[in-house]
Amino acid sequence: MSFQLKDWSLSEIRPHATLAGRVLATAGVTLREVSGGRVSEHRIALKVWADVGPGTSAADVEYALYVKAAELARRTMAAADISSFGLAAE
């Protein structure tokens, strides 16, 4: 079984309630799983954050949040990919 990142988006972008300079968001990620000729899609929500300085542009904040989302999605896909352990049904 292998996973591919199909789609992602950010929502609920907001400043952290108590930590100045931290921005929070929810990243909606769609993962495509290919296993034995069967294709499934899984939609997951990841809580992401970025530490930003004063005057950081909205585009830079969004980019930092996407970088964090990509890191968390990669780790999620690696943890879910059990084919490297020989446990997946062939």
Residue pairs with C-beta under 8 A, 6 or more apart in sequence:
1 33
1 34
1 35
1 36
1 81
1 82
1 83
1 88
2 33
2 34
2 35
2 81
2 83
3 31
3 32
3 33
3 34
3 77
3 80
3 81
4 31
4 32
4 34
5 29
5 30
5 31
5 32
5 70
5 73
5 77
6 30
6 31
6 32
6 41
7 29
7 30
8 27
8 28
8 29
8 30
8 66
8 69
8 73
9 27
9 28
10 25
10 26
10 27
10 28
10 48
10 62
10 65
10 66
10 69
11 25
11 26
11 28
12 24
12 25
12 26
13 23
13 24
13 25
13 61
13 62
13 65
14 23
14 24
14 25
15 22
15 23
15 24
16 22
16 23
16 24
16 49
21 51
21 52
21 53
21 54
22 49
22 50
22 51
22 52
23 49
23 50
23 51
23 52
23 61
23 64
23 65
24 47
24 48
24 49
25 47
25 48
25 49
25 65
26 45
26 46
26 47
26 48
27 45
27 46
27 47
27 48
27 65
27 66
27 68
27 69
27 72
27 73
28 43
28 44
28 45
29 43
29 44
29 45
29 46
29 69
29 73
29 76
30 41
30 42
30 43
31 41
31 42
31 43
31 44
31 73
31 76
31 77
32 39
32 40
32 41
33 39
33 40
33 41
33 42
35 88
36 89
36 90
44 76
46 69
46 72
46 73
46 76
48 65
48 68
48 69
48 72
49 65
49 68
50 61
50 64
50 65
50 67
50 68
52 60
52 61
52 64
82 88
